[in-house]
Amino acid sequence: MKKTLAIATLLLANCVLFAQEKLEQTGKVSLGLQGFELSYEHPFAKTFIWESSLGAGVGMNATNNGVEYNFNIPNVAPFITTGAKWMYNFDKRVAKEKDTKNNAANYLGLQTKFSFGNDGSINFQNQALLTDIHWGLQRNLGSKFTINTNIGLGYMHDFENTAGSISPILRLKFGYRIF
């Protein structure tokens, strides 16, 4: 009986340790500078995650001279995003026995965001597509909460002005893991 209990304990400990060494599928609700979103992270390789989300928040406009971000609380702009993240220091965090729960790691990302715009907004918000590359980090704030921030550079195309411009990227969002 003692041998069986010891073997079961070792197998369980090994399963728990192994589970923490892999990226996880997660569904989150987030609130941040860009607005409110529901997102899903799906690992597709050892250190790569595909993230897709839908939400409402900041509207976007592009001109030949620059970009505008408009946040109007009663008239938020719906959006969808999708992109890949390379969690480049995930294995190093595992080796140093740092927390990797909820895919906590530094990453390089490529993201595309389509804003549907909002004609009813005081600050006119157009349909726009933003594609960017960014560096970021994702960390835990407790067992279910996360913080995710990134900085980068992208290109925004405004479908209504038929204009495009380079755009700086700065994101900060707090998330709650729902599964």
C-alpha positions in Angstrom: 0.0 0.0 0.0 2.8 2.4 0.9 4.5 1.7 -2.5 1.3 2.3 -4.4 0.8 5.6 -2.5 4.4 6.7 -3.2 4.2 5.8 -6.9 0.8 7.7 -7.2 2.3 10.7 -5.4 5.3 10.7 -7.8 3.1 10.4 -10.9 0.8 13.2 -9.7 3.8 15.5 -8.9 5.3 14.7 -12.3 2.0 15.5 -14.1 1.7 18.8 -12.2 5.2 19.8 -13.0 4.8 18.8 -16.7 1.6 20.7 -17.0 3.4 23.9 -15.8 6.1 23.4 -18.5 3.6 23.8 -21.4 1.7 26.8 -22.7 -1.9 26.7 -21.7 -5.2 27.2 -23.6 -6.9 30.1 -21.8 -10.0 32.2 -22.2 -9.9 35.7 -20.6 -12.0 38.8 -20.0 -9.8 41.9 -20.2 -10.1 45.6 -19.5 -7.4 48.1 -20.5 -6.4 51.1 -22.5 -7.9 49.7 -25.7 -11.3 48.9 -24.1 -13.1 45.7 -23.1 -12.4 42.3 -24.7 -13.0 38.5 -24.6 -9.9 36.6 -25.8 -8.8 33.1 -26.3 -5.1 31.9 -26.3 -4.3 28.6 -28.1 -0.8 27.2 -28.2 0.1 25.9 -31.6 3.8 25.1 -31.0 6.1 24.7 -28.0 6.6 28.5 -27.5 3.9 30.0 -29.8 0.4 31.1 -29.0 -2.4 32.1 -31.4 -4.7 34.7 -29.7 -8.0 35.9 -31.0 -10.4 38.3 -29.4 -13.5 40.5 -29.8 -14.3 43.6 -27.9 -15.4 47.2 -27.8 -13.4 50.3 -27.1 -11.1 52.7 -28.9 -12.1 53.8 -32.4 -9.3 54.5 -35.0 -8.8 57.0 -37.8 -5.9 57.3 -40.2 -4.9 60.2 -42.4 -1.8 60.8 -44.5 -0.4 62.8 -41.7 -1.0 60.4 -38.8 -3.4 58.4 -36.7 -6.1 59.2 -34.2 -7.5 57.0 -31.4 -10.9 58.0 -30.1 -12.4 56.7 -26.9 -16.1 57.6 -26.4 -17.7 55.7 -23.5 -21.3 55.6 -24.7 -20.3 55.1 -28.4 -17.5 52.5 -28.3 -16.3 50.9 -31.5 -16.5 47.1 -31.8 -13.3 45.3 -32.9 -11.8 41.9 -33.6 -8.1 41.0 -33.2 -6.0 38.0 -34.1 -2.3 37.4 -33.9 0.6 35.2 -32.9 2.9 35.5 -29.9 6.4 33.9 -29.6 6.9 33.4 -25.9 10.7 33.6 -26.3 11.7 33.2 -22.6 9.1 30.6 -21.6 11.7 27.8 -21.4 14.1 30.0 -19.4 11.3 30.8 -16.9 10.6 27.1 -16.5 14.3 26.3 -16.0 14.6 29.0 -13.3 11.4 27.7 -11.7 9.6 31.0 -12.2 5.8 31.2 -12.5 4.6 30.3 -16.0 0.9 29.8 -15.1 -1.5 31.6 -17.5 1.3 31.7 -20.1 3.4 34.2 -18.1 6.5 35.1 -20.2 8.0 37.8 -22.4 7.0 37.7 -26.0 7.3 39.1 -29.5 4.0 39.5 -31.3 2.3 40.1 -34.6 -1.3 41.3 -34.4 -4.0 42.5 -36.7 -7.0 44.5 -35.4 -10.1 45.4 -37.4 -12.2 48.2 -35.9 -15.8 48.3 -37.2 -16.0 52.1 -36.4 -19.0 53.9 -35.1 -20.7 56.6 -37.1 -22.8 57.7 -34.1 -19.8 58.7 -32.2 -19.1 62.4 -31.4 -15.5 61.8 -32.6 -16.1 60.1 -35.9 -14.6 56.6 -35.8 -13.9 54.9 -39.1 -13.5 51.3 -40.2 -9.8 50.7 -39.9 -7.2 47.9 -40.0 -4.2 48.0 -37.8 -1.3 45.5 -38.3 1.6 45.7 -35.8 4.6 44.1 -34.4 5.3 44.5 -30.7 7.3 43.4 -27.7 5.5 42.6 -24.5 5.2 40.8 -21.3 2.4 38.8 -19.6 2.4 38.2 -15.9 0.2 36.8 -13.2 -1.5 38.9 -10.5 -2.6 36.1 -8.3 -4.0 32.8 -9.6 -6.7 34.0 -12.0 -5.7 37.6 -12.8 -3.1 38.7 -15.4 -1.5 41.9 -16.6 -0.4 42.2 -20.2 1.5 45.1 -21.7 3.2 45.6 -25.0 4.8 48.3 -27.1 5.5 48.4 -30.8 4.9 49.9 -34.2 2.2 49.2 -36.8 0.5 50.4 -39.9 -3.1 51.6 -39.9 -5.3 51.7 -43.0 -8.5 53.7 -42.8 -11.1 52.3 -45.3 -13.3 55.4 -45.3 -10.5 58.0 -45.8 -8.6 55.5 -48.0 -5.5 56.7 -46.1 -2.8 54.9 -44.2 -0.1 55.8 -41.7 2.4 54.4 -39.3 1.2 54.1 -35.8 2.9 53.7 -32.4 1.5 50.9 -30.3 1.0 50.9 -26.5 -1.3 48.5 -24.8 -2.0 47.7 -21.1 -4.7 45.4 -20.0 -5.8 43.5 -16.9 -7.4 40.2 -17.5 -9.4 37.6 -15.6 -9.0 33.9 -16.6 -12.5 32.4 -17.1 -11.1 29.0 -18.3 
